[in-house]
Amino acid sequence: MSKGARIAIAIWLGFQLVVPFLLKFDVPHFRHRTTRNSWGMFGTFDPHGELTVRRDGEPLPAFGRFWRNVRPDGWAAVTPHYLSVEEFEQRLAGYARALGTPAAPVTVEMRWIHPAGRVWTERWPDD
């Protein structure tokens, strides 16, 4: 095998290992980042679950304008692509703060299917 072929193979292997690593981890902090179409050895399942927004125990009527596939019981299936669970929960907390008033508090609840068993609730304004 010639020296040029060895260099070409080394560059190709380096590319095949380094690019997925850079896609999978946030480079300055090396924090895990969820990606959709990553390679099998680097892939993870996207987090997904069910979300509801309620005011006084009843589903918010305007909830269907902001989320697709809202069921009659007020729950919607959610898969936050390219976001971690914590980042998505922070965005939901901002959503609750935008909708809630002292006269009509809003409760946002997220039941995670993956990661399993995790339930997150935000009530705004707090009691």
C-alpha positions in Angstrom: 0.0 0.0 0.0 1.5 3.3 -1.0 2.0 6.2 1.3 -0.6 8.3 -0.5 -3.2 5.6 0.0 -2.4 5.4 3.8 -2.8 9.2 4.1 -6.1 9.2 2.2 -7.4 6.4 4.5 -6.3 8.2 7.6 -8.0 11.4 6.5 -11.2 9.5 5.6 -11.2 7.7 9.0 -10.5 10.9 10.9 -13.4 12.6 9.1 -15.8 9.7 9.8 -15.0 9.9 13.6 -14.5 13.6 14.2 -17.6 15.0 12.3 -20.2 12.9 14.2 -18.5 13.8 17.5 -18.7 17.5 16.7 -22.4 17.1 15.8 -23.1 15.2 18.9 -21.4 17.5 21.5 -21.4 21.2 21.8 -17.7 21.9 21.2 -16.7 24.6 23.7 -18.4 22.9 26.6 -18.6 19.3 25.4 -22.2 19.2 26.6 -24.4 16.5 25.0 -26.7 17.8 22.3 -29.6 15.8 20.9 -29.4 15.4 17.2 -32.1 13.8 15.0 -30.3 12.1 12.1 -27.0 11.1 13.7 -25.1 7.9 13.1 -26.1 4.7 15.0 -23.0 4.6 17.3 -23.5 8.3 18.3 -27.4 8.4 18.2 -29.9 8.8 21.0 -33.6 8.9 21.1 -35.2 12.3 20.9 -37.0 13.2 24.2 -40.8 13.0 23.8 -43.8 13.2 26.0 -47.3 14.7 26.5 -48.0 18.3 27.2 -51.1 20.1 28.6 -51.8 23.7 29.5 -54.6 24.3 32.0 -56.4 27.2 33.6 -58.5 26.5 36.6 -58.3 22.7 35.9 -59.7 23.0 32.4 -57.6 22.8 29.2 -56.8 26.2 27.7 -59.0 26.8 24.6 -56.2 28.6 22.7 -53.7 25.7 23.3 -54.7 24.2 19.9 -53.5 27.3 18.1 -49.9 26.8 19.4 -49.6 23.1 19.3 -50.5 20.4 16.8 -52.5 17.2 17.5 -54.2 18.4 20.7 -56.5 15.6 21.9 -60.0 16.4 23.3 -58.7 15.8 26.8 -56.3 18.6 26.4 -53.0 16.7 26.0 -50.7 17.0 23.0 -47.8 14.7 21.9 -44.6 16.7 21.9 -41.1 15.8 20.5 -38.7 18.7 21.0 -36.1 18.2 18.3 -32.6 19.6 18.9 -33.4 20.6 22.5 -32.5 18.9 25.7 -35.2 18.1 28.3 -34.0 21.0 30.5 -33.9 23.5 27.6 -37.5 22.6 26.6 -38.7 22.9 30.2 -37.2 26.4 30.4 -39.1 27.4 27.3 -42.3 26.0 28.7 -41.8 28.0 31.9 -41.5 31.1 29.8 -44.7 30.1 28.0 -46.5 29.7 31.3 -45.3 33.2 32.4 -46.5 34.7 29.2 -50.1 33.2 29.6 -50.6 33.4 33.4 -52.1 36.3 35.3 -52.7 36.7 39.0 -56.5 36.5 38.3 -56.2 33.4 36.1 -53.1 31.3 36.9 -51.9 28.8 34.2 -50.5 25.3 34.9 -48.2 23.7 32.3 -47.6 20.0 32.8 -45.2 17.8 30.8 -45.3 14.0 31.2 -42.1 12.6 29.6 -42.3 9.2 27.9 -38.5 9.3 27.2 -36.8 9.8 29.6 -39.3 7.5 31.3 -41.2 8.5 34.4 -40.3 12.2 34.6 -43.1 14.6 35.2 -42.6 18.4 35.1 -45.1 21.0 36.3 -45.0 24.8 36.2 -47.7 27.0 37.7 -47.7 30.8 37.0 -48.1 32.8 39.1 -47.1 30.6 42.0 -49.5 30.2 44.9 
